[in-house]
Amino acid sequence: MNLVSVSSSNIAKIGYEGTTLYVLFNSGSLYAYYDVPESLHRSLMAAPSHGSFLDTYIKKAGYRYELVS
């Protein structure tokens, strides 16, 4: 899985493999969000605010997640 650096005050890198979205926060925590459609990943990467998009369309949408490291 390849993590791509993003310009965000809260997120350092974002990756996507299969249907799993990986988000590395600036704090160093890596989270995996499961069953995320590829179209949603593309929208996240194109969003003007990655953090706001993640919060609204992934976290609050109820995608299952876990702390990876």
N, C-alpha and C positions, 0 to 999 in steps of 0.2 A: 504494500500500500504506500502510495506516495502522498506525503503531506505538502500542501502548497501554502506558502506564506501569504498572509492577507494583511491589509492595512486596517487595523481595528484597535480600539482602546482596550478591549477585553479578550480578543481572540488572536492567538499567534499564528496558527496553521489550521488548515482544513483538509481532510482527505476523504475519499469515497472508494469503497470496494464492495462489489456485489450490491447489496442493498443497505450496507452499513455506512453511516456517516461518522467520521471521526473528527473531533474538535479538540485541539490542543489550546488550552487557555493560557493567557500570559502568566498565570500563577504556576504553570507547570503541570496542571492536571489534564489528563487525556480522557475524554469521554467518548463512548460509542453509542450512537443512536441507531436503533434497528428498524428495518423495514421502511426506510426512507426512499421514496421514488427518485429515480435519476433526475426527473424534471424538477423536483424540489431542490436537489443538490445544485443543478445548473442555476436556478433562480437565486439560491443563497449566494453563489459565487458572483453573480451579476448585481446583487443588491447594493445600494449605496451605503447601507449600514448592515454589516454582517451580524453584529450582535443583536440588533433589533429584529432582523429577519429570523434569526435562530430562536429568539424568545417567542415571537408571535406565531410562527408557522411550524415550529418543530417542538419546542418545549411545551407551550400552552396547547398545542394540538394533541398532546398525549403520547407521542412516540416513546416506546420503551427505551430505556437507556441504562448504562452502568458506567461506573468509574473504572477505567482500564488501568491507569497508573497515575 
